[in-house]
Amino acid sequence: MDQQVTEPATATQPSVHLLSDYAPIVGQPEIDELWMLARALPGRSVKMVNSTAVGGGVAEILNRVVPLFKEVGLAMQWDVITGGEAFFSVTKAFHNALHGMAYEDRPEWKEIFLATNEENRKRMSFGDSFVVIHDPQPLPLVAAREGKNNHWLWRCHIDLSQPNERVWNFLRPFVEKFDASFISSAAFTHPLAIPQFLVAPTIDPLAEKNRELEPEFIDSVLQRFGIDKRRPIVTQVSRFDRLKDPLGVIHAYKLVKRYVDCQLVLAGGGASDDPEGSLVFAEVQEAAKGDKDIFLLNLPPWSHLEVNALQRASTIVVQKSLREGFGLTVTEALWKKKPVVASAVGGILRQVLHKVTGMLVHSVEGCAYQIRYLLSNPQLAKRLGEAGHDHVKENFLITHTLKNYLVVFLLLEKHSH
């Protein structure tokens, strides 16, 4: 059963929280430390640049962290580059290639990539104290730093452990024009002429996607989509992207279903900078055809409450990525104390500690085995979920993002004097 969702369950504006609201979760000393770090950067400004305002983890993080930067006194701007279908087809190909996937170069691609970035550079200003460029799409904007004495950082959210060498060799000279880079996992490091800081992406525990929900609301979301709350629910929340391997999830579910009754929910959507989403969704529809216990939910970017409810209603949450930058959907599930079965790739390895905070897998068959095992061992599943929640609390909440940025900003300023 597939459904296209057009309206959110509750039409609300994104809530804005103060740092003090996080004190009951992370402790007042953590909040005091953030204010102390910010006071050492009086009058500084920050510009964040990425390729999409909605859809995907980068936009979600920026939506939550920008107000916190402003609260602690740093002038903050968030700009989004623009480009046509050809540009985003190129950047999608680059993205997949950097993840180590198949790549077929086309002569015009580099020209399109550079020309579109040059158009964006001409319309944007870069006079801020700190400029943070996110991911490969806006990398050539670093040309705008010439003649300026401000600080530039590249924030890489993708898995660079096995990049296509042709694409990486093309992009690396741009990277090395920055003062430093942020990476999500130590495995993503490559020899570079600039410092590399290990900084994990994070979630906002107070956001609509992660806050506590009333049981009645969760039940209403399940009822709306026709999901039976009395039977086990296995869920993957991800963009409909081949790197997220939704077809592999369906295969694993079918293997489990031979032995254990369960339902599968594939909930996701697309991003404005990903032109392949509709094609992948069609492939998933074809694979799920005829199974009334597979629920394909094509959700718009504002469906945070629905995603929250689906994760909280799930018996097990899966993330069977073939490649993964970090996997914030794993972070979200762990925060909700859900047992997670996930591929041993990318930043997932920082989150899922095998048999401690979840189960790591390397194949469709392994994924099916661990799902079946946890469905048959609910006490173990409960222990994994609780340990996962504690792991996220200690390492992957939004206050950590703010702290990491402030510390690196201070280090760059100190180094430049």
Secondary structure, DSSP 8 states (H G I E B T S, - for coil): -EEE--S-SS--------GGGGHHHH-HHHHHHHHHHHHTSTT-EEEEEES-SSSSHHHHHHHHHHHHHHHTT-EEEEEE----HHHHHHHHHHHHHHTT------TTHHHHHHHHHHHHHHH----SSEEEEESSTTGGGGGGGTT--SEEEEE--S--SS--HHHHHHHHHHHTTSSEEEES-GGG----SS-EEE----B-TTSTTTS---HHHHHHHHHHHT--TTS-EEEEE--S-GGG-HHHHHHHHHHHHTTS--EEEEEE---TT-TTHHHHHHHHHHHHTT-TTEEEEE--TT-HHHHHHHHHH-SEEEE--SS-S--HHHHHHHHTT--EEEES-TTHHHH--BTTTBEEESSHHHHHHHHHHHHH-HHHHHHHHHHHHHHHHHH-BHHHHHHHHHHHHHHHHHHH-
